Amino acid sequence: MSVEERFKIIRSIGEECIQEDELMNLLAKKPQPVCYDGFEPSGRMHIAQGVLKALNVNKLTSAGCKVKIWIADWFAQLNNKMGGDLKKIEVVGQYLIELWKGVGMNLEGGQVEFLWSSKEINSKAHEYWPLVMDIARRNKLPRILRCCQIMGRSEQDELTAAQIFYPCMQCADIFFLKADICQLGMDQRKVNVLAREYCEDTKRKNKPIILSHHMLPGLQEGQEKMSKSDPASSIYMEDEEADVNLKIKKAFCPPKVVEKNPCPEYIKYIVIPWFNEFKIERSAENGGDKTFKNFEELAADYENGNLHPADLKPALSKAINKILQPVRDHFKNDQKAKDLMKRVKSFKVTS
C-alpha cells in the first residue's frame, strides 16, 4: 500500500486533521505509526462508541498503524464514574472489550493493544508523574478549565480538584504512550491541542497529529451527542432487535431535511462505511427497491422527497440490527461475556 493510499484511509476517519502535511510526512517516515485512543469505563456502550470505534480502529490497522487503546480506569474514578468504585470500573472495562470483540474489531495480529491506565501508570510512575507535573506547571487554570469538555463537563460546573487534574493527566497520556496520532472524538479536541501547545512550549520536535472523528447525535431533536445515560438518546450495543426498531421508529427524522437529522447521519457514518452501501426496500408504487452506494446520492433523494422517513427508518433499523447481531450472539454463547453483562447491568450508572 502506498503512502498516499494509507493517508487516504487514515484521513477518512477524521472530521478534522491537524495537520495533514504532518500526517503525510509521518507515514512516509514511519512504517507503523502509533495511534492513541481511549475511553472511560462508565456503564453501557452505545453504537457511537462501539461500532464507530471498531470501524476506525479497523481502518487504522489496515493502513499499518499500531493502535493503543487506553482503558482509563483511574480517569473514570477521578470523574466519579460508577460512583468512583474502581472494582466496578474494571468490570465495565472488561465488558466493553467483549463488546468490541463481538462487533468485529480486528484484534488479531497484535496491532491493537488494550492498556489499563492504573497498571501502566503504576509500573512507570517515574516517567508519568513528572510529565503530568510539568504540564500542570506550564499552564494556567483557565486553560485547563477550557478542557473540561473532555470529561463531559463544562467550565460552569462545580468541579472537584480531581476533575481539574484530569486534563493534565490526559495530556500526559499522549506522550507517555509515545503516540504519533491522537484518534479521538471532536469532544476531545481541546486537550489534544493542549498537547501540541506543550510541544511548542518545551521545544519537542514531533507534535502529535490530531485526527478527530465526528460525534454522532442522539436520536431526539437537538441532541448533538449520543448520551449513554439517556436510553431515548442512544442505541446500545446489546439492544435487542425490537429495541432498535422502536428507538429508530421514534427517532427525530424530519422529511426533506438532512442537516441535524440523526437518521441520515447514522447511515453516513455507520451503515455505508460498514456495508459500502445502503439498501431501501419499498413497494413499486413508492419507488421500488433502491441501493445507495454513497451518501451524497442518498442525501439528494432525501432532500428532494424521493426518499421518505417511512422508508428510510425500517432500512436503517435492519442495517443496524445486522451489525449488532454478532454482538448478541457473542453475549449469548460466550460465558465470560454473559457474566460480565449481567454484572454491568446490576450497576448503577453515574454520569
Disulfide bonds with the S-S distance in Angstrom:
none
